[in-house]
Amino acid sequence: MSNEAVAIRLCPVKQFLPVRKLKLHPNNPRQISKERLEELKQSIVNKGFYQPILVWKKGGVILAGNHRY
């Protein structure tokens, strides 16, 4: 393992929204297989995730993190 410094970009939380107010982006072209979704769920349960789900405040549309949602 290298002794180089690692830069971590932090995203300050400006506001939390209830999950019930989130909406999938209608033009999201990416789909996820059931197997991959199950792997993702287990990864989140076991490890958590470090990037927030990015949401457009106006309308609660998810811009990044559709699968984690």
N, C-alpha and C positions, 0 to 999 in steps of 0.2 A: 504494500500500500504506500502511496506517495505521501510526502509531507507537505505537499502544496496546499495552499489555502483554497478553500472552496467557497465561492460566492453563492449565497442563497438570496434570491429576490423575494422579498416579502410583499404580500398584497394586503394593505391595511383594510380591515373590514369597515366599511362605511355604514352598512345597515344589514340587518338580518331580516329575512322574509319567511313567513310560515310556509312549509312545504305545500300546503293546500293552495297557495297563491301562485305556485310555479306552473309554467306551461311549456310544453315542448315546442321548439321552433318549427313552424309549419313547413319550412323548406329544408329541413335536415335530411340530406340524402343518405346518410349512413345508417345501416342496419347492423344489428348484432345477433349472432346465432345464439340459440338457447344454451349451448355448451359454453360459449365464451361469456355469456351473461352470468352463468353459474360460477365460472372461474373468477369473474370480477367481483361478484357478491362475496365469495369466500375471501378474496384478497382484502376487501374493505373491512370485513369482520375481523380478520386476523391482523391486519397491518394498519388499518385506517387509510386516509388519503390526505395528502398535504396541500393539494391545490383546491381552492374553493370552487364551487359551481358558480360560474359567472352568469349573472342575470341582468337583462335590460330592465332597469327600474320601471320604465314606462311599459306597463302591461305584464311584467313578470315573466317575459319570454327568456328561456335558457339559451345563452349564446355559446357556452362551453360547459360540458359536463352532462350532456343528455343521458349517456349510459350510466353514469354514477347516480343520477336522479332516479 
